[in-house]
């Protein structure tokens, strides 16, 4: 097995971990799995492509504008998803709402970038270095470090801040949280914003290396969803572990057997883990919301 396969697997796993974390953040207070999450990743790639490649303004401006765009997308997604869910009264309305939002944003990206195969700006960090005999690109190394920092920071945010404790209380029992005076609606909006920003950052980190097409959002949603389920939905550490499992397994099996064998292996491992650990590796059994 070549070192390049392992490095690519860890790098891809880090990207999937951020998408899984974004899904987890939104899921905690809403009990909704946002199937439009991957569109935030495409947004990050698209903004960085426009700012860095087309406008030539540099990565500092690309990251700044990408975060601003992600905040606006998070606010818009919350209204487009939560309002229909509340008005419908159906426990399954979120499936249609999130898929509809995914299709809407996918259509917008296709209209704007219909002639672009891949949203690929130049790397944030050029060059590579040797680590234990492995050749690792600076872009890949920085991405893994950023992911570790983001996961650790969000875990600390949940434990040590008032908003973090409010998110955990809302996740445990929304009705009780309301009675305790917790602003549940504000918590939901904040979760959409944080989850969307984190996923957009994943898009900015991935775009220079991984093929991201304007219509690729659903692909990354699925990979992030699998990572979140494997690790345990609701666990930041589980999102990291699940992402690494998906990234490494996909790349290693694909390099070994070729074709779509990597996807098959990922789904097979998902099935086995759900049989052995129904709540995922680090997840807790679901409680009534």
C-alpha positions as CSV (number, residue, x, y, z in Angstrom):
1,X,0.0,0.0,0.0
2,X,1.5,3.4,-1.0
3,X,2.0,6.2,1.4
4,X,0.0,8.4,-0.9
5,X,-3.1,6.3,-0.4
6,X,-2.9,6.6,3.4
7,X,-2.2,10.3,3.3
8,X,-5.2,10.8,0.9
9,X,-7.3,8.6,3.1
10,X,-6.6,10.6,6.3
11,X,-7.1,13.9,4.4
12,X,-10.4,12.8,2.9
13,X,-11.4,11.4,6.3
14,X,-10.7,14.8,7.9
15,X,-13.0,16.5,5.3
16,X,-15.8,13.9,5.9
17,X,-15.4,14.5,9.7
18,X,-16.2,18.2,9.3
19,X,-19.3,17.4,7.2
20,X,-20.3,14.8,9.8
21,X,-19.7,17.4,12.6
22,X,-21.9,19.9,10.7
23,X,-24.7,17.3,10.5
24,X,-24.3,16.5,14.2
25,X,-24.5,20.1,15.3
26,X,-27.8,20.7,13.5
27,X,-29.2,17.3,14.5
28,X,-28.6,17.9,18.3
29,X,-31.3,20.5,18.9
30,X,-33.6,19.7,16.0
31,X,-33.5,15.8,15.6
32,X,-33.2,16.6,11.8
33,X,-30.6,15.1,9.6
34,X,-30.0,17.9,7.1
35,X,-29.6,16.3,3.6
36,X,-28.7,19.7,2.3
37,X,-25.5,19.9,4.4
38,X,-23.2,19.1,1.4
39,X,-24.4,22.2,-0.4
40,X,-22.6,24.3,2.3
41,X,-19.4,22.5,1.3
42,X,-20.0,23.4,-2.3
43,X,-20.7,27.0,-1.2
44,X,-17.3,27.1,0.5
45,X,-15.6,25.7,-2.7
46,X,-17.5,28.1,-4.9
47,X,-16.8,31.2,-2.9
48,X,-13.1,30.4,-2.7
49,X,-13.0,29.6,-6.4
50,X,-14.6,32.9,-7.3
51,X,-12.6,35.0,-4.9
52,X,-9.2,33.3,-5.3
53,X,-9.2,32.1,-8.9
54,X,-11.5,34.5,-10.7
55,X,-11.0,37.7,-8.8
56,X,-7.5,37.0,-7.6
57,X,-8.0,38.5,-4.1
58,X,-6.2,35.9,-2.1
59,X,-7.2,33.3,0.5
60,X,-7.7,35.7,3.4
61,X,-10.5,37.4,1.6
62,X,-11.7,34.0,0.3
63,X,-12.1,32.6,3.8
64,X,-13.7,35.8,5.2
65,X,-16.3,36.0,2.4
66,X,-16.8,32.2,2.6
67,X,-17.7,32.4,6.3
68,X,-20.0,35.4,5.7
69,X,-21.8,33.5,2.9
70,X,-22.1,30.4,5.1
71,X,-23.7,32.4,7.9
72,X,-26.3,33.7,5.4
73,X,-26.8,30.2,4.0
74,X,-27.3,28.9,7.6
75,X,-29.9,31.5,8.3
76,X,-31.7,30.8,5.0
77,X,-31.5,27.0,5.5
78,X,-33.0,27.3,9.0
79,X,-36.1,29.1,7.6
80,X,-36.4,26.9,4.5
81,X,-36.3,23.7,6.6
82,X,-37.7,24.5,10.0
83,X,-40.7,26.6,8.9
84,X,-42.2,23.8,6.6
85,X,-41.5,21.2,9.3
86,X,-43.4,23.2,11.9
87,X,-46.3,24.1,9.6
88,X,-46.7,20.5,8.4
89,X,-47.0,18.8,11.7
90,X,-45.6,15.6,10.1
91,X,-42.7,13.8,11.8
92,X,-41.2,13.0,8.3
93,X,-41.6,16.5,6.8
94,X,-37.9,17.2,7.4
95,X,-36.9,14.6,4.8
96,X,-38.8,16.4,2.0
97,X,-37.8,19.8,3.3
98,X,-34.0,19.1,3.5
99,X,-34.0,17.3,0.1
100,X,-35.9,20.2,-1.5
101,X,-33.4,22.7,-0.1
102,X,-30.5,20.6,-1.4
103,X,-32.1,20.6,-4.9
104,X,-32.7,24.3,-4.8
105,X,-29.1,25.2,-3.9
106,X,-27.8,22.6,-6.3
107,X,-29.7,24.2,-9.1
108,X,-28.4,27.6,-8.2
109,X,-24.8,26.4,-8.2
110,X,-25.4,24.7,-11.6
111,X,-26.8,27.9,-13.1
112,X,-23.8,29.9,-11.9
113,X,-21.1,27.4,-12.7
114,X,-22.7,25.4,-15.5
115,X,-19.5,25.5,-17.6
116,X,-17.1,24.6,-14.7
117,X,-16.2,20.9,-14.1
118,X,-14.5,21.4,-10.8
119,X,-14.5,24.4,-8.3
120,X,-10.7,24.2,-7.8
121,X,-8.8,27.3,-6.5
122,X,-5.1,27.2,-6.0
123,X,-4.0,25.6,-2.7
124,X,-3.9,27.7,0.5
125,X,-0.5,26.2,1.3
126,X,1.8,25.1,-1.5
127,X,4.6,22.5,-1.2
128,X,5.1,19.4,0.9
129,X,7.2,17.9,3.6
130,X,8.4,14.5,4.8
131,X,6.9,12.9,7.9
132,X,8.1,9.4,9.0
133,X,8.9,8.8,5.3
134,X,5.5,10.0,4.1
135,X,5.3,12.9,1.6
136,X,2.5,15.1,3.0
137,X,1.3,18.3,1.3
138,X,1.1,21.3,3.5
139,X,-2.5,21.7,2.4
140,X,-3.3,18.2,3.6
141,X,-1.4,18.6,6.9
142,X,-3.0,22.0,7.7
143,X,-6.4,20.5,6.9
144,X,-6.0,17.7,9.4
145,X,-4.7,20.1,12.1
146,X,-7.7,22.5,11.5
147,X,-10.1,19.6,11.8
148,X,-8.6,18.4,15.1
149,X,-8.8,21.9,16.4
150,X,-12.4,22.5,15.3
151,X,-13.6,19.2,16.8
152,X,-11.8,19.9,20.1
153,X,-13.1,23.5,20.2
154,X,-16.7,22.4,19.6
155,X,-16.5,19.7,22.2
156,X,-15.2,22.3,24.7
157,X,-17.9,24.8,23.6
158,X,-20.6,22.2,24.4
159,X,-19.1,21.5,27.9
160,X,-17.9,24.9,29.0
161,X,-20.2,27.6,27.6
162,X,-23.8,28.6,28.5
163,X,-24.9,28.2,24.9
164,X,-23.2,24.8,24.8
165,X,-25.1,23.6,27.8
166,X,-28.3,25.0,26.3
167,X,-27.7,23.0,23.1
168,X,-27.2,19.8,25.2
169,X,-30.4,20.6,27.2
170,X,-32.4,21.2,24.0
171,X,-31.0,18.0,22.5
172,X,-32.0,16.0,25.6
173,X,-35.6,17.3,25.8
174,X,-36.8,20.4,23.9
175,X,-40.0,20.8,25.8
176,X,-38.3,20.8,29.1
177,X,-35.7,23.2,27.8
178,X,-38.5,25.7,26.9
179,X,-39.9,25.4,30.4
180,X,-36.4,26.1,31.8
181,X,-36.3,29.4,29.9
182,X,-33.8,28.3,27.3
183,X,-34.4,30.1,24.0
184,X,-34.8,27.0,21.9
185,X,-35.5,28.9,18.6
186,X,-32.3,30.9,19.0
187,X,-30.4,27.7,19.8
188,X,-31.7,26.1,16.6
189,X,-30.7,29.1,14.5
190,X,-27.2,29.2,16.1
191,X,-26.8,25.5,15.4
192,X,-27.7,25.9,11.7
193,X,-25.2,28.8,11.4
194,X,-22.3,26.9,13.2
195,X,-23.0,23.7,11.3
196,X,-23.1,25.5,7.9
197,X,-19.9,27.5,8.6
198,X,-18.0,24.4,9.6
199,X,-19.1,22.6,6.5
200,X,-18.2,25.5,4.3
201,X,-14.8,25.6,5.8
202,X,-14.5,21.9,4.8
203,X,-15.3,23.0,1.3
204,X,-12.6,25.6,1.3
205,X,-10.0,23.2,2.6
206,X,-11.0,20.4,0.2
207,X,-11.5,22.4,-3.0
208,X,-7.8,22.7,-4.0
209,X,-7.3,18.9,-3.7
210,X,-10.6,17.0,-4.0
211,X,-12.8,17.2,-7.0
212,X,-15.8,19.3,-6.1
213,X,-18.3,19.8,-8.9
214,X,-21.2,22.3,-8.6
215,X,-23.6,19.4,-8.2
216,X,-21.5,17.3,-5.8
217,X,-23.2,18.4,-2.6
218,X,-25.3,15.2,-2.1
219,X,-22.2,13.0,-2.5
220,X,-20.5,14.7,0.4
221,X,-23.8,14.7,2.4
222,X,-23.9,10.9,2.1
223,X,-20.3,10.4,3.1
224,X,-20.7,12.8,6.0
225,X,-23.9,11.1,7.0
226,X,-22.2,7.7,7.0
227,X,-19.3,9.1,9.1
228,X,-21.8,10.6,11.6
229,X,-23.7,7.4,11.9
230,X,-20.6,5.2,12.3
231,X,-19.2,7.5,15.0
232,X,-22.5,8.1,16.7
233,X,-24.7,11.0,15.8
234,X,-24.4,13.7,18.5
235,X,-20.7,13.0,19.4
236,X,-18.1,15.4,18.1
237,X,-15.4,12.8,18.7
238,X,-17.5,10.2,16.9
239,X,-17.7,12.5,13.9
240,X,-13.9,12.6,13.8
241,X,-13.5,8.8,14.1
242,X,-16.3,8.1,11.7
243,X,-14.8,10.5,9.1
244,X,-11.4,8.8,9.4
245,X,-12.9,5.3,9.0
246,X,-14.9,6.4,5.9
247,X,-11.9,8.2,4.3
248,X,-9.3,5.6,5.0
249,X,-11.6,2.6,4.1
250,X,-12.8,4.3,0.9
251,X,-9.3,5.2,-0.4
252,X,-7.5,2.0,0.7
253,X,-10.2,-0.4,-0.8
254,X,-10.5,1.6,-4.0
255,X,-6.7,1.6,-4.5
256,X,-6.6,-2.2,-3.8
257,X,-9.7,-3.3,-5.8
258,X,-10.6,-0.3,-7.9
259,X,-13.9,1.0,-9.2
260,X,-16.7,1.4,-6.7
261,X,-15.3,-1.1,-4.2
262,X,-14.5,1.6,-1.8
263,X,-18.1,2.7,-1.5
264,X,-19.3,-0.9,-1.1
265,X,-16.8,-1.4,1.7
266,X,-18.0,1.8,3.5
267,X,-21.6,0.7,3.3
268,X,-20.7,-2.8,4.5
269,X,-18.8,-1.5,7.5
270,X,-21.8,0.8,8.2
271,X,-24.1,-2.2,8.2
272,X,-21.8,-4.2,10.6
273,X,-21.4,-1.3,13.0
274,X,-25.1,-0.6,13.2
275,X,-25.7,-4.3,14.0
276,X,-23.1,-4.3,16.7
277,X,-23.5,-0.7,17.9
278,X,-27.0,0.6,16.9
279,X,-26.2,4.1,18.2
280,X,-22.8,4.2,16.6
281,X,-19.4,3.7,18.1
282,X,-19.6,6.7,20.5
283,X,-23.3,7.6,20.3
284,X,-26.0,7.3,23.0
285,X,-29.4,5.7,22.5
286,X,-32.0,8.2,21.1
287,X,-34.5,9.6,23.6
288,X,-37.8,11.1,22.8
289,X,-37.6,14.7,21.8
